Amino acid sequence: MRPSSISLPAAATGTRHDWQTIKTLLPYLWAWKARVIFALVCLITAKLTNIAVPLVFKDIIDSFTLPREQAYLLVPVGLLAAYGALRFSTALFSELREILFARVTQQAVRTIALQVFEHLHALSLRFHLERQTGGLTRDVERGTRSISSLISYTLYSILPTFVEIALVLGILLYRYTWDFGLITFITLSAYVIFTVVVSNWRTHLRRTVNELDSAANVRAVDSLINFETVKYFNNEAWERTRYDEQLKKWEAAQIKSQISLSWLNLGQSLIIAAGVSLMMWRAADGVAAGRMTVGDIVLVNAFLIQLYLPLNHLGVLYREIRQALTDIERMFALLDTNREVRDAPDAHPLFSDGKMTSCAIEFDHVNFSYDPARQILFDVSLKVGAGKTVAVVGHSGSGKSTLARLLFRFYDVNSGSVKINGNDLRALQQVSLRAAIGIVPQDTVLFNDTIFYNIQYGRPDAPRAEVLAAAQAAHIHEFIERLPEGYNTRVGERGLKLSGGEKQRVAIARALLKNPPILIFDEATSALDSKTEKAIQAELDLAALGRTTLIIAHRLSTVMNADEILVLDAGRIIERGTHRALLDQGGLYAQMWALQQQEKNDTENTAITDPLALAG
């Protein structure tokens, strides 16, 4: 029975080699050992029948050299029937091998692709911020596709060819003089050595072509994802030039690779031509000397043709196998990538009984940096009591959003600890931790699917009625209903068909639908107009009741009712208290409040005195 999961080898250090890649791949195939063994039996049987065809054909030819009367008695229907049966058996066992191995191949591809997908989701946010999605997806796509290619080339082409070579050499040495076997062996050895040496030399050219292909794809995908930005700045020609620069490099590398391939093919043809000529010369000499029959020369020729046809493609197959191994190596390298944030061996769920209850959050003397050269948080300590609301305010770049990322454990702190209900996050299972937290992020990214799907994503098993209720609470239900396709409207790549405010309201509905004990509002209303903000703020205050809530904001009017407000500046908490207490202190919070009130008054005065503003 196929195991439900296959453990991967430990991550490799340094460069992965071909044998290591094959060794990693084998357990996925051996999970279907019965099919694999039966397929190999079919492979050997197919080659035995294939080798028997020229032998029977030789007997048929020789029988025609007998007197006419004997020929009609000795040849006949039996040999011809055997000849036809052997021809059919070769095809039969070859197809049986493919039928048996089809499930093995596709199941291995599916299992590996799923493990890579899961592993990529398990990697830290740092990894995904440093990698470009276009190149990453191209590596995974080529790697999974190459698994089928590798199995096909080795099991259906290379392995049968070597089995057939061994059988032919044995027959030649057994039936004829040693020079036939020697010529065949030298020809094949020279061909294989030449192919391997030149193909290995060409490997760096193929890798260069692949890297440039990935780089061009990354540049194209990046440009298309940022389609609006390109249009805003009228930079289509600039993007075309940048893409073409990458394509020129790829073109030059591809030409070098193609030229080297032509020289390889010429060398292979020369070796095969020399070997065939020598073999036919020895066979013709044997017939002339009476040591061999006409059937023998037909047999030798048939063997040469049978070996020549697969050998003619051996170079191509070897190159494709090396290329497939290179592509699989890049994909397995992703599996070797260290998971910066991983569950401890003894990690436990946040809620042992599975029922979510109120949570208390604590940041205890936290120091953190994304890059060792630039620290973001300095000795940050704060507590959010169960069911309480704490707001963190400050200028852009002060480290506010970093608190949310640490609470989700996208990163581990450099020192100090982050705790929920007294449990250090590093001692908790990440799945249970994130299940307890809902977030409305500052930058909302949506799936290229329907509005209904994007809201329901907060709780995929939620019934339609609850999805609609969440949309109503986020004040987006009426807008959706006015759309021609309603909740079935597709939002486009990253939600680009919706405005910033509409995307933010979808995010709010999604968080409300999840209904977690902890809520994080990271600039949750920053993209909304004042009227909508006031309406939604009331709903957010309602949603926060009974929940532990962390509000991250620069618009101070949204945090006035928080139980405690912390002022963060350059990664340090410099003030804390209620809204009224902070105003009385006359510090940075009071300055920010006064500045925002002045901006608000200026905007209102402009709206009153400017007819165009009123018209807008």
Summary of the structure (lengths in Angstrom):
residues: 616
radius of gyration: 35.7
end to end distance: 69.4
largest distance: 125.4
contacts: 1883
relative contact order: 0.08
helix: 66%
strand: 10%
